[in-house]
Amino acid sequence: MGILLISEALKLAEERGLDLVCVAPRSIPPVCRILDYGKYKYELNKRDRESKKQQYISRLKEIKLKARIGEHDYQVKLRKAIEFLERGDKLRLTLTFRGREMIRQDLGRQMLERMIEDLKEYGHLEGNSRMMGRRLAVVLCPTHSHHRE
């Protein structure tokens, strides 16, 4: 409709039984539309809901390992780790040392490195491994090429 005075625009909106809604208040001159405000608000909320459906909230999942683990148990944990990374979750691998295993930390590190190597096409390392007491932990982030929802 072009540039109008506020009073003229309000009068036009009132004649049509609609509302005058300012959609771009920071522009010069401010952009306003004559429309049904309730319907406009409903459409905005509908658009927000649709965009939220498309989003996936990434969570931090944890898989606990031990330095001496059976091959079958390792494969089960590996499959679960792949599932988490493919879903888009971050993954913390925690290796716990029990008793005298603290003396042979190299075995635990080898186990963790094997798991990281087996998962390298699904996720990449975020930071370095950290020793926290009797636990050794690393965090893997999903690789975007395998991300699915």
TARA-V536967 format. One record per pair of residues at least 24 apart in sequence whose ideal C-beta (glycine too) atoms are under 10 Angstrom apart, sorted by the first residue. I is the first residue (numbers start at 1). J is the second residue. Records with the same first field share a line. If there is no record, write none. Layout:
I=J ; J
This chain:
1=32 ; 33 ; 34
3=29
4=29 ; 32
6=30 ; 32
9=33 ; 34
10=34
13=37
54=149
55=149
56=87 ; 88 ; 89 ; 147 ; 148 ; 149
57=88 ; 89
58=87 ; 88 ; 89 ; 90 ; 141 ; 142 ; 147
59=84 ; 87 ; 88 ; 89 ; 90 ; 91
60=84 ; 89 ; 90 ; 91 ; 92 ; 139
61=85 ; 87 ; 89 ; 90 ; 91 ; 92 ; 140
62=90 ; 91 ; 92 ; 93 ; 94 ; 137 ; 139
63=91 ; 92 ; 93 ; 94 ; 95 ; 115 ; 140
64=92 ; 93 ; 94 ; 95 ; 96 ; 135 ; 137
65=93 ; 94 ; 95 ; 96 ; 108 ; 111 ; 112 ; 114 ; 115 ; 136
66=94 ; 95 ; 96 ; 97 ; 98 ; 101 ; 108 ; 111
67=95 ; 96 ; 97 ; 98 ; 101 ; 102 ; 104 ; 105 ; 106 ; 107 ; 108 ; 109 ; 110 ; 111 ; 112 ; 136
68=98 ; 101 ; 104 ; 107 ; 108 ; 111
69=95 ; 111 ; 115
74=111 ; 114 ; 115 ; 118
75=118
77=115
78=114 ; 115 ; 118 ; 119 ; 122
81=115 ; 116 ; 118 ; 119 ; 122 ; 123 ; 140
82=118 ; 119 ; 121 ; 122 ; 123 ; 146
83=122
84=119 ; 122 ; 123 ; 140 ; 142
85=119 ; 121 ; 122 ; 123 ; 124 ; 140 ; 141 ; 142 ; 143 ; 146 ; 147
86=122 ; 123 ; 142 ; 143 ; 146 ; 147 ; 148 ; 149
87=142 ; 146 ; 147 ; 148 ; 149
88=141 ; 142 ; 144 ; 146 ; 147 ; 148 ; 149
89=123 ; 140 ; 141 ; 142 ; 147
90=123 ; 126 ; 139 ; 140 ; 141 ; 142
91=115 ; 119 ; 122 ; 123 ; 126 ; 138 ; 139 ; 140 ; 141 ; 142
92=126 ; 137 ; 138 ; 139 ; 140
93=119 ; 125 ; 129 ; 136 ; 137 ; 138 ; 139 ; 140
94=132 ; 135 ; 136 ; 137 ; 138 ; 139
95=129 ; 131 ; 134 ; 135 ; 136 ; 137 ; 138
96=133 ; 134 ; 135 ; 136 ; 137
97=131 ; 133 ; 134 ; 135 ; 136
98=134
99=134
101=134
102=133 ; 134
105=131 ; 134 ; 136
108=134 ; 135 ; 136
109=136
111=136
112=136 ; 137 ; 138
113=138
115=140
116=140
119=143
121=145 ; 146
122=146 ; 147
123=147
